[in-house]
């Protein structure tokens, strides 16, 4: 014979079960701070986890189902250089740096701009390029011919990016001519921002000169490169704060891959970083507003 429990008892039991389930889910929150693996620990376990972005041309993007771009080429060089397996995770920008700082990924091999705020939880390698911020406009937009013409206009920028944090620099430039920064529209990714620009939903987009030169080269009929809207910025790869041995490992790798400015290696075939850095140097040196890469 089946006994029916009193309604009150059933309600109490359900509440107790809910509390127990909630407590179980909460355990990881108090289990202790996530640990970023040291170089020795990585060697012992036999693999390193690299995080790269899914769509940040020319550094990282996917073409015909294959990871492509400057950083992805360097991942392939790293596979030959490292004495352990390289496991790559391709994810959206918004999850990369947080994943490195908590130890989910060992390094972010993406063009993360070095900022004081990010240095609080991350350590950065030596810079891999120059990332001074420029604006790009729609092709043939005669209302914008210089920085002062950006006053009051709508700007598109990636959410959570260092470029968003440095828009006050542009605001300061505009105020010198009695202008002001207009509406700011934030996007999950830059391809979305470019699409809205092409459709006339925004007036201009701010990104690094390297990214924008790539965009204009690929779509010359849709976009035009503008002028610098910030001071110098430098992108680098990131590891968890205090992971000094792993940082040194990657700085050695970069030093091995990087050609010296003006060296003969820029005039012959070499590694991924040789070819890409030489091309990036050529690109930025063709614009007088952008100088040589250096420490941040």
MIRODREN-686298 format. One record per residue: x negated, y, z negated of N, C-alpha, C, O in turn. Coordinates in steps of 0.02 Angstrom, whole numbers, plus 50000, padded with zeros to 5 digits. Each point is the difference from the previous one (the first is absolute). Layout:
// MIRODREN-686298
XYZXYZXYZXYZ ...
This chain:
// MIRODREN-686298
499584994050000500425006050000499565006250000499535000649960 500625004050084499615006150004500285005249954500605001349999 498965001849961500215005449954499875006750033499475001250029 501015003249965499925006850027499735004449945500275000349945 499195003350070499705004549951500435006149992500315002250049 499735000649892500385006249991499725005550044499405000250013 501035004250011499795005350045499455004349969499535002150034 500554999249900499505004249966499324996750000499495003350012 500504990149975499364996449999499685000250069499395000850006 501034998450047499745000150068499695006750017499485000350032 500855005149945499735006750014499345001149965499545002950029 500414994849907499375000649963499454996150034499445002450005 500734991450018499504995850032499745003350064499404999750015 501055003450023499795003350062499535005849985499515001150036 500665002649911499575005749981499314997549978499495003050016 500514991549945499374997249977499574997650058499405001150002 500934995650046499644997650059499705005850039499434999750023 500975005749984499765005950036499395003049965499535002250033 500494998049900499445002749962499374995850009499455002750007 500644990649993499434995550008499685000850069499395000250007 501055000250045499745000850068499635006750007499475000350030 500825005049941499695006650003499335000049965499525002950025 500444993649918499364999649963499474996550041499425002050000 500794992550035499524996450041499735004350056499404999950015 501055003950017499785004450055499555005549975499585002550038 500514999549900499615005649973499304997949979499575004349991 500314989350000499354997649975499425002450041499515002449972 500514997150096499435002350040499835007349988499435002050008 501075002149974499885007149990499555001349940499655005049997 500364990349955499625001049939499434994949993499684999649948 500214996650106499504994749995499295002650004499534996249990 500395010250025499325002850005499885003150067500354998550049 499165005749955499855003550062499714995350052499604995649985 500615005350078499764995950055499245000850007499735005449986 499944989350034499265000050004499775000050072500224995950040 499345008749976499695000250066499384995649999499575000849957 500394994650089499444995350001499345003450015499965004350044 499524993849920499335002650012499694996250059500284995050023 499155007450000499664996650056499814992949981500074995450040 499695003549898499834993249978500614995549999499954994250020 500615008449957500624996049998500244998450070500264994550012 499665010150034500194998850069499574994550031500254995750035 499105004649950499554994850025500174993249972499974995050036 500215004749901500164993649968500654997050028500044994050010 500465010250002500634997350026499964998850075500394996050027 499155007350007499874998650070500355004350051499964998550060 500405006649919500345004350049500105007149973500025001149940 500065003650107500145007049985500635002050038500074998450059 500385005249908500625002250032499955007250021499905004549959 500174996750106499965006650030500705002350019500394996250029 499785010049953500655002950020499875005250055499585004449992 500794995150063499965004950053500715002450017500494996549985 499555009350045500665002950015500274997250065499634997750044 501045002449962500314997050059500025004650061500024997650056 499975009149933500065004550058499705006849985500355004749981 498994995950028499655006349988499455000750052499414999349985 500795002250076499535000750056499525005849989500215005249974 499154994250044499684994450034499684995049951499664995350021 500445005849914499664995849950500294992949997499634995150002 501035004549991500334993449995500685000250033500405004549988 499734990550054500674999150029500024992950030499494996750006 501115001250011500094993350028500215000850073500485003550016 499164993250029500155000250071500064992950027499544995949993 501025002650038500144993350026499914994749946499754994550013 500465007349926499974995349945499314999149969499914995849956 499615008250066499314999349975499775006449965500105005550027 499604993949913499735005949965499475003450043499534996750023 500545009849987499565003850044499795006449965500315002149952 499155001050073499785006449973499344999649964499734994649988 500015011349994499355000849969499904995549939499534996149997 500925004449954499924996049939500094992650012499664995949968 500805002250076500104992950014499394997050035499844994149989 499825009850053499384997650030499474998949946499604995450004 500405009149947499524999349946500164994149954499544997149970 501095001250025500184993949962499684994050033499754995549966 500255004450101499684994450035499254999949988499704994749992 499985011250007499285000349984499884997749928499504996749986 500965005149970499934998049930500024992549992499654997249958 500754999450082500054992749997499314996850014499844994849972 499775008450071499344997450016499485001949947499524996449989 500605009249978499525002649951500084996949930499504998649966 501115000450013500144997949931499864992549990500124996050045 499635002149895499874993049986500624996449972499944994849968 500655007950046500634996949977500545001450052499915004050045 500654992649947500565000750047500325006949993500055002749945 500175000150110500365006450000500734998650017500174997650054 500275004149899500724999350011500305006950009499905004449958 500454996650096500275006650016500755000449991500374995550021 499865009849946500715001449991500165006550037499715005249984 500744994650065500205005950037500675002449974500514996650007 499495009249962500605002549965500115007450013499555003450025 501054999249958500115007250007499565004049953499794997549948 500075008750070499565004349962500215000649926499574999949956 501085000750032500245001549932499794994949948500005001649940 499834992350080499824995049950499254998549994499804996049958 499795007350082499304998150004499595002249938499714995849966 500275010650020499575002549946500234997549932499594998349957 501065001450032500264997449936499804992649992499844997849945 500184998550110499814992949998499264999049983499834995249966 499755009450058499284999649984499875001849927499624996649965 500705008750011499885002349931500234994949949499734999949944 500764995950073500254994949953499674993250009500124995449962 499455004050089499654993750011500344995150047499754994550009 500815007550020500354995650048499574998950062499964994550027 499715010949996499534999750056499325002249974499955004149954 499524993150075499335001749977499755006750029499635003649967 500584997950094499795006350031500525002250051500324995950032 499745010749975500415002950053499535002150056499665005149994 500314991050059499595001850058500445004050048500164997850055 500035008249922500415004550038499735007049990499615001349954 500585003250089499735006949997500365004049946500415004350014 499434994249923500305003549943499595006449986499414999549985 500915006250018499655006249988499815000749926500414998749956 498985003250031499745000649932500305006349967499935005550026 500404993549917500275005649962499834999149926499864994549978 500165011049984499874999749929500514995649964499834996249954 500805004250068500534996149968499884992550011500094996149953 499725002050107499884992950014499384997349964499964994149984 499565010350004499394997949966500124998049927499574997049968 501025004750006500164998249931500114992549992499894997249946 500334999550108500144992849995499624995950052500054993850001 499585009650042499644996550054499295002750007499865005749983 499704990150043499335002150021499974999450076500274995250028 499395009550004499985000250073499294998550026499505001849970 500484995050088499374998850034499765006650030500345005149994 499094994750039499775005950037500505001250056500294995250026 499825011149994500505001650051499874996450066499424998850018 501114999650017499944996550064500135004550060499884998150057 500365008049930500145004750055500175006849972499995001149939 500165003650105500245006649981500764999950009500254997750051 500115004949899500744999850004500305006949987500525000549967 499175004750059500295006749993500705000050030500124996950052 500345006749916500704999950021500145005150055499795005849995 500554992050055500215004350056500764999450007500324995849968 499975008450074500704999150016500064998050073499565001450041 500994995249975500164998250069500715002550013500444999849957 499685002650104500655002650019500254996550063499644996150031 501005005249986500264997350062499665003350060499845005949998 500064990450054499705002650061500435005650028500614999350009 499085006450004500355005650031500395004449952500375004350023 499564994649911500365004249952499635006749995499515000749964 500755004250072499675006650003500095004149936499685005249992 500754992549962500105003849938499424999049951499955003649951 499624991550063499424998849956499365000350042499904995950045 499685009049940499355000550035499425000449952499424999350020 500735001849915499475000349949500314998349932500614999249994 498975000449955500244998249933500535004849974500494997849969 499445008650044500485004949973500704998950027500495002149969 499574994750090500654998750029500384994349965500594998850015 499084997849939500324994549964500455002649944500374996149970 499595010350016500385003049945500754998650007500315001350052 499984995949894500714998749998500244994050040500594998449998 498964998350038500204994450041499984993449961499674999649948 500684995450076500064993649966499414995550016499844999050059 499834998349889499414995850008500164992949978500354998949951 499384996350086500064992949983499334997449973499485001750027 500554994249921499394997349970500174993449965500574998949981 498944996750012500124993549968500085000849925499625003549967 500894993250005500125000149928499434996849962499734994950022 500085008049922499474997249958499305000850027499534997149973 500395006850081499345000850031499635005949970500305004549971 499044995450037499595005649977500165006350041499915005649977 500324993350084500175005750043500595003849971500025006250005 500454990249966500575003249968499765004249941500245005649990 499294991749972499755003549940499615006350017499935004549959 499804995750103499595005850019500375005150043499705004750026 500964994549981500395005050037499965007049968500065004950036 499844995749898499925006749971499425003950033500025006250000 499484990450027499465003550036500285003550061499835005750015 500614990750021500325003050059500445005949978500025005250033 500344993949912500425005449974499595006349986500215005550015 499194993449957499555005649986499775003550063499945006150003 499924989950050499795002950064500575004150030499875005450028 500744992149966500575003650028500155006549963500195005050030 499714994949904500145005949959499535005850016500165005849988 499254992650038499535005350018500285004350057499815005850008 500654991250031500335003750054500735001449984500425000750044 499724999649890500685001349975500504994650022500605001350005 499154992650006500434994450018500134995549941499795001549944 500564993050067500144995349947500104993050029500194999250057 499674995849902500094993050020500754998650004500375001649954 499854995250100500704998550009500214993549967499674997649953 500864999450072500264993749973499514994450012499704999450054 500224996249895499554994350005500434993650004500414998849956 499484997250096500364993650008499494994449991499504999750036 500634995849917499544994549985500234993650035500604998550002 498924997750024500144993850037499624994149970499465000849971 500834993350036499664993949977499374998650041499504997749973 500535003950092499434998850044499955005750051500495003450013 498914997550014499905005350049500364998950067500225004950030 499844988949994500394999150062500715002849995500265002750049 500044996849892500675002949990499965007750005500445003250029 499044999749942499915007350002499905002450072500285005150020 499334991250019499885001950070500644999550041500135004250043 500274990749942500624999150037500475006049988500305002650046 499764999449890500435005749985499745006550031500395004250021 498944996449982499715005950032500195000150074500195005250026 499744989150007500164999650071500745001550013500185002750052 500244995549900500735001150008500225007049978500595001750006 498945002349969500165006849980500295000749931500265005349982 499704989449977500265000349932499525003549953500205002549947 499164997850071499505003949964499625004250051500064998950060 499565005949915499635004550046499274998050009499705001350052 500014995549897499314997850005499874994649947500394999349952 499084997050056499794994749954499285001349980499595001950042 500254997049894499325000749976499704993149987500304995949966 499115002950062499634993849989499265001550010499825005750013 499764989249981499285001150009499855001150074500364997650044 499105006049970499815001550069499884993650040500154999850059 499584995049908499864993850035500654996750023500064998050058 500435001649896500644996950017500365003950056500284997150046 499705009649949500365004150048499675000050068500355000250051 498994999549951499664999550065500194993550035500084999850061 499984994949900500224993550028500705000550027500154997550055 500305005649906500705000950022500045003850066500354997950046 499315007849958500035004250059499694996550061500255000750056 499224995449932499694996350055500474994750027500014998650060 500384998349896500464994850021500655002850030500304996850043 499915009249934500635002950024499905007450017500295004449969 499294996950082499855007050018500605003950026500005006249998 500504990350027500595003450025500505001949946500485003550014 499404994249924500485001249947499745004649945500395003649969 498954996450020499735003749943499395004250019499654998550048 500235006749911499405004250008499685000949931500345001149951 498994998450047499645000949938499935007449984499865004150044 500254997649892499945006949978499335001349966499484997750024 500535006149922499405002149965499964997049930500474996849976 498965004249991499904997449932500455003749951500095006150004 500214990249949500435002949949499774998349930500385000449952 498984997550042499724998449934499255000650003499705000950054 499994998649888499274999649997499794992850016500414996050022 498965002549966499744993350014500344994649959500165001049941 499964993350090500264994149965499624993950026499794999950058 500124995149899499624994150020500364993649979500154999149941 499994996550107500304993549983499474994949982499435000350024 500754995049933499554994749979500414993949980500625000449998 499054994149987500344994149973500015000549924499595003449970 500884993149999500105000749928499994993249964500274995150025 499415004849916500024994349955500265002549932500045006049989 500124989449967500245001949934499475003949961499404998750008 500825005949952499545004149960499544995749957500234995449966 499125006150037499514996449959499744993650030499594996649970 500645001550090499774993950032499365001450038499984999850062 499495001849901499385002750028499634995350046499745002150052 500234991549931499634995250041500344999050067499674999550052 500995000149948500374999250063499925006350042499934999650061 500095006249907499905006350036499325000250033499945002050058 499554995949906499324999950027499954995250059499655001450049 500694992949946500014995150054500265003150065499724999050054 500835004849940500305003050060499605006050025499985001350060 499715002449896499575005450022499394997350039499785003150049 499974991249930499454996850037500244997750069499645000650049 500964996849952500294997850064500095005950048499834999650059 500435005949915500105006050041499335002850024499945001950059 499564998249897499345002650019499694995750056499675002650044 500454990949952499744995550051500355001150068499694999450053 500955002249944500405000850061499945006950031500065000850061 499825004249897500045006950023499375002250037499454999049974 500615004050086499425002850034499855007049974500465003549978 498924998550023499825006849980500245004950053500034998350059 500155007749920500245005050046499485001450054499425001449984 500774998150079499555001450055499494994550014499545001050039 500554993349928499514994750009500094996550067500545000450030 498934996349995500064996550064500544994749999500264998150053 499924999349886500514994849996500675002450024500434995950019 499685010749982500635002750026500014999850075500515001450032 498924996849998499984999750073499954992950026499874998850059 500244996449895500004993050022500524996249961500245002349948 499934991850075500514996049967499744997749932499414998449993 501045001449957499814997749934500604997049965500464997550032 499535002849902500554997249961500625004350007500005005250033 500544992549934500635003750003499925007149974500255004750029 499404995949914499925006749972499555004350044500135006050006 499364991150024499585003850045500435003150055499975006150012 500414989850022500385002550057500555004749978500095005250032 500264993249915500565004249978499765006649971500275005350016 499224994549940499745006249971499735004550054500105006149996 499554991250053499745004150054500565003350038499955005950018 500594990449994500575002950035500365005249958500225005250025 499824993549910500325004949955499585006349996500275005549999 499064993849998499565005849999500095004150064500055006149998 499974990350058500085003550064500655003850002500035005650026 500494991349946500675003250000500005006349958500255005150022 499484994549917500055005849956499495005450017500135005949988 499304992250041499505005050017500215004150060499725005450013 500784992150026500255003850056500455005749977500205004250041 499964996049895500415005449972499595003749949499804997149950 500075009250062499565003849957500235000749929499605001749957 501044996950029500255000949931499844994149956500105000349939 499644994350090499894994049961499254998449998499684999950053 500054998949889499284999149994499804992949985500384995350009 499015004049968499714993549986500294997049937500155003549952 499934989950049500244996449942499495000649944499404999750012 500855001149926499555000449942500374998249938500604998750003 499065001349939500324998149938500565004749982499985006050015 500534991249951500565004149978499865003249933500425003749974 
